[in-house]
């Protein structure tokens, strides 16, 4: 595929953190369970360049993956090689837990793909890569068999090389000046894995809103859409600090903290937690979950039974499939009718910042996926997560956007300001924006996302009907 002027500009401005997105799709690495933020790095190491992979490049990648990327059914083969005294190098995800009890005090490395739950790991590796203790990392790991001592695993991690780019937030911010707003939106969408040329401007903004929980602390969203709109696609592929939960059981211990072991749950260890297809998830002790979530969504505090407590700026995203009528509008009224009962509680919904109308995004077809030059997924993810710490956007939006009306609702104002700030960080990270663009691309979408939540609340609970039905705002432009 021929390079466009925008492709050439992205390569010139971003250099080594730019990547031709079509190469990952044709490499088939995704079918081996490799997330995009790992696969792109790997391809750039093995077969750098742009354009479709050549037959030689494809063969090289396949040889490497056959040697270093084991399939789940090959776990016993790996263990047998270790038993035979081999040093084994593999590409896998590694999560380190700290065990402190009367019988054991040690760090253990979990590699679920290899069915290894408790390998020994060198202290220096944990100190060098502290994210191993949080959400874990993908990388090339070196394993050996060691003499077994009482209570210790006979498998040890002796070396680890993470697969990730080095972040330069200044590069990200300054690079924005090189692009027009429409170009920048297309760069972000291509980096997310989409082909911007097939989407309308409205669809582009909704797709970009999926990134809000990365740039904004404690940004909690619900997205409702029919199947096939790619709700979970970006969350699976953008960063190891985003955890997608799809299927299985969800318990208070998984989300908050395990009171028996003291191990913190997902909301403490990740920046964004996404519950996919919430109708199919099995929630254990749902009343305890909803009680804990209401406290967390309101004040960012995690606790369970008063035994443990910590602060977290994690964003919670709920994804749910809904049915549409012949005009492609939701059948259910209220919209959240198809959610599990305990997630429809008004006091819970009120704490969600916004509802993303995914039914307004077209279903994904082959032409919807990126075929141009974007940013490497891990660089984009790291840049967006770093923007969370730039609170100047939040302070400015708090002064600039205010709700109007005789009976204003504080949580509505907080949500509109937070969403507008997040869109500022995404679209104008360099901090330069006109009043017209700020209102069109930041404030109006923020009002829309919160308005959907507000309409649900007013439909579910008469208490909210004492306030005005429409969220109205004013922009105090200096």
N, C-alpha and C positions, 0 to 999 in steps of 0.2 A: 504494500500500500504506500502511495506517495506521501512524503512528508508535507504537511501544511505549513504556512507561515507561523502559525501558533506553535506547532510542534518544534520548529527551529528556534523560536524564541525561548520556549521552556528549556530546551537543551542548552542554549547559550546562557540563560540566567541562572539555572540551577545546577548545571554540570553533572557531577557524579550522583546526585540524589534524584535525577530525572530517570525515567524508565519507560520503555515502550511496552504499553500494557498488553498488546496483542501477543507478545512473546510468551507471557505466562500462560495465557489461555491455550496456545498451541503446544505448550510443553507437556501438558497432561499431568503436571505436578499436583494440581488440585485433586485429581482422582486418587492420589496416594495419601490424601489427608493432610497435605502440607498447606498451611494458611498462606495467604498472599504475601504477608509481611516477611515470611521466611523464603518463599519460592522466588520472589523478585531478587532478593539478595543473592540467593544461590545461583540464579541464572546470570546475574551480572558478574559473578566470580567465574563461572564455567564457560559462559558464551556471551561475552559483552558485545554490545552493538545495538542497532535498531533494525526494524523490518522483520519479516517472518524468519523463524529459525530455519537454517539450512539443514539438509539431511545429516551433514557432519555434526552440526551443533546438537541436533536432536539425539543422535547416537551417543555423543559424549555425555549429555545429561542423563540418558538412560543408563549408560555404564556406571556413572557415579551413583545414581539412585539405587541400582541393583546391588552395589557394593556397600553403601552406607545408610540406606533407608530401608530398614526391615519392615516387612508386612506383619500385621498382628499375629498371623499364624506361625511366624518364624521366631517367636520369642524363645521357644525351647532350643532352636538351633543356635541362637546367640548364647544361651546359658551353657550349651554343650561345648561351644568353642572356649568359653571361659573355663569350664571344667578341665579342658585339655591343656590349659596353661597359656592360651593365646591372649594377647592384648587386643581388645575389640574397640573399633571406632564406629560410632553410629550417629546419625542425625535423629534427635528425639527431643521431646519436651522434658524438662527437669524441674521438679518442685522439691524444695528442702523444708523439712519439718524439724523442729527442735523438741526433743523428748526430755522432759525433766520429771522424774519420779523417783521413788525410793530405790528401784532396781536398775534404772537406766538414766544416764545423763549423756546425751549425744545428739549430733545432727545426722539426720538420715535423708537420703535422696530418693524421691519417688519418681519412677519412670513407668507410667501406666502402660505406654505402648509396648514396653518390653516385659510387662508383668513382673517388675522388680519394685517392691514396695518400700524397701528399707536399706538401700546400699550405703556404705560408708562414703564420706566425702571429705576431701582435704579442707581444713579450716580456711586456708588462704583463698580458696575459690569462692567461698561464701563471703568473705570480706571483700574480695575484688568485685563480685557481682551480687550485691545485696538484694536485687530483685528476685533472686532464687528463693528468698525467704517469703516474698510476698505472693505475686501471681505466678512465679516460675518463669522460665525462659526456654526458648527453643535454641538448640545449638548442637555442635558436634562434640560428643562426649567420648572420653576414653575410659574404658572399663577394664579392670583386671580382677583375677581371683586372688584373695589373700588368705593367709592362715586364719581359720575361724577361732575366735576366742569366745568366752562365755557371753551370750546375749548379743553378740555382734554378727552382722551379715558377712558372709564370705566374699561379697562383691564390693568393690571400691571404685569410686570415681576419682581418677588421678589427674584428669585434665578436662577443661571445658572451654569451648570457643563459641560465644554467643553470636547469633546472626542478626546484626542490627546496624543501622546507620548512626553516625554521630550527629546529634542535633545542633543546629545553629539557628536559634530563634530570631536573631538579628537578620540573618540571611532571609528567612521566611518573611519577616516584616518589610524589609527593604525591597525585596523582590516584587512585592505587591505594586510598588510605584511604576514598575515596568509594563504593567498590564492595565488595559481598560477594565471597567467593571464586568462587562460581558465576557471578556477574555478570561478574567480571573475566575468567574463562575464556571466557565468551561474547563479551566485547569483543575479546579477542585473536583468537579464531577468526573473528569477523566481519571484523576488520581483515585477516586472512590471506585473506579471500575466501570463507569457508565459512559455511553456514547452521547455527549450533550446535543448533538445535531438532531436527534430524534425526539427530544423533549421540548415542550413549551416552556416559557419562562415561569409560569405558575408551577409546573411540575418540577422544574429545576430547584425552585425555592423550597418545595416540600422535601425533595431528596436531600438538600443541604440541611434542612431542619433535623434530619436524623443524626447529624454531627453535634447538635447542641449539647448533649450530655458530656461530650469530650471537652468542650471549651468552657463549660460553665459548671461550677461546683454545685452539687445537690440539685441538678436539673433532672426532674422526674417527669417522664412523659408516658402517654399511652398512644399507640398507633393501632388503628382499626382499618383493616383492608381485606379484600378477598385474597384467596390464594393466588400466588404467581406474581405478586408485585415486588418481591425481593425484600421483604421487611427485615430479614435477619442477615442479608448478604453482606452489608458493610460491617456489621458488628463481628462477623466471623473472621474478617480479613484485615482489620486495620491496626490492631495493637494487642500485644499479650496482656495489657492492662484492662482489656475489655473482656468480660466473661459472659458467654452465651450459655444459658441453661435451656436445653431442649429435650423434653421427655424426662421420665424418671420421677423420683420423689423429691419434694422440697420440704424440708423440716426447719424448725426454729434453730436447730444446731447448725444446719447448712447455711442459713442466712445470717444469723446473729453471732452466736458463740456456743460452743459445746461446753456446758457447765461441768461435765465430768473430767474433761482434759484441759479446759481453759483455752482451747484453740479457737481463734476468732474465725468467723464465717466469711462468706463471700463479700458481704457489704463492707467489711473492714479491710479486706485484702486487695480489692480491685477498685479502679476508678469508675467503672461503669459495669453494672450487672443487668443483663437482659434476660427476661423470662419470656421465652418464645412459645407461641401457641398456648397461652395460659389455660385455655379450656381443657387441654389434654394433660396438663401437669397434675400430679397427685400431691396435694398439700396435706402434710401431716399436722395435726393440731391447728386447724385454720384460724380459730379464734385467738390463739396465742400469736400466730404469725401476724394477723391483722392488727392486734394490739401493739406488737413491737414495731410494725411498719409505721403505724400512725405516729408514734413517738419519734421514730427516726426521720420520717418525712417532714415533720414539723420543726425539729431542732438539730438534726444531724447527730444525735446521740444514739449509740447502740448499747443496749443492755438486755439482760434476760434474767428475770427473777431477782434482780438486784445484786447478783453475785459478781458480775463483771460490768464495767462500763468504759466506753471509749467514744471519741469523736470520729466521724467519718464524713468526707465530702463526696462520697460515692453517689453517682446518679443511677436511679432505678428506671428501667424501661420495660413496659409491658406491651407485648405484641399479641394481637388476637385476630383471628380470621372472622369475617362477617359475611353475610349473604347480601346480595344486591338485587334490586328489581330490574325490570326491563330497561329502565332509563339510567341504570348504573348508579342508583342511589341506595343507601342502606335500607334494608327492609325493617330492621328492628327499631322500635321506639319505646323507651329511650335507646340511644346508641349502645350503651353499655349493657343492654339487656342480656346479651349472650355471654357476658363474663360470669365467672363463678360468683355465687351469691355474696360471699363475704368481701369480694373486691368491689361490689356495687354499693357498699356502705357510703353514704354521703360524706361522713367525717373523713373517710379515707380518700375519696375522689377529690375533695376540696384541697387536699395537700399535694395533688398532682398539678404540676405547673400548666401543662397544656395537653390537648388531644390533637394528634396529627391525623388529618383526614386522608389516609392512604388510599381510599377508594378513588381519589382524584388523580392518582398516578396510574398510568397505563400498565397493563401486565407486561412483564419482561419477555421479549423475544430475542433471538440471536442478534438482531441489529441494535439492541439496546446496550450491548456491552462494549466497553472501550476498545478502540483500535488505534489510538494515538499516543502521544507522549504525555505522561503525567508525572507526579511525584511518587517516589517509592512509598509504599503503604506505611512502612514503619517510620519513615521520616515525617510523613504527614501526621500520623497518629501522635508521635512525640511532640511535634510542633503544636498541635491542637491541645494536647494535655498541658503543655507548658503555658499556653495562653490562659489557663485557669488561674494562674497565679498573678496575672496582670489585672489587679482590681481597679485600675484607673478607669476602665470601660464601665465597670459596675457603678462606680461613684458618679461618673458623668451622666450615665443614663438615669440614675436615681434623681439627679437634679433636673434633667432635661425633659423627662417623660412623667407626666402626672395625670391621674384620672380626674374627670370632672363629673359633676352631678351632685344633687342634694344628699343622696345616700350612697356613698362610695364604700366598697368592700376592700379591706386592706390586703387580703391575699390576692385579689385580682390585680391590684396595683403592683404588688411585689412580683407576681408572675410576669406581667407585661414588661416590667423593667428588666427582669432577669433574661427573658427571651430576647428582647431587643438588644441587650448587651451581648448575648451570645452571637447573634447575627452580625453585630458590629465586629466582633473578633474574627468571625469567619470571612466576611466580605471586605472589611476595611481594617485589617490588622495594623496598618501603618497609621491609623488614627485620623485620616483625612476623608471627610464626607460632607456633601452638601445637605442642606436641610431637606430638599426634595428627595434625594436618594435615601437619606436616613428614614424618612417617614415611609417611603414606598417599600424599601427592602428590609427594614428592621422593625418599625413600629406596627405597621399594618399586619404583617404576618404574626407578630407577637399578640396583637389584639385578637386575631382570628383563632389562634391555637387556644388561648384562654377562654374565648367566647364559647367554644365548643364545650369545655368543662363547665362553664357557668350555666349553659342551657341544660346540661344534664342535671346539675344540682337543683336548678329550679323545677325541673320536671319530677325529681325524686323526693324533694323535701320542701314543704310549704314555708319553712323558716327562711329560706333564701329568697322567697318572693317579696319580702319586705323591701328588698333593694331593687334598684333599676334593672330591667331585663337586658339592656344593651350596655356593654362596656364602652365608655367614651373617654377620650384622652385629649390632652393638649400638649404641644411641644413648646417648651420655653427655650427658644433659641437665643443664644448670646449674640 
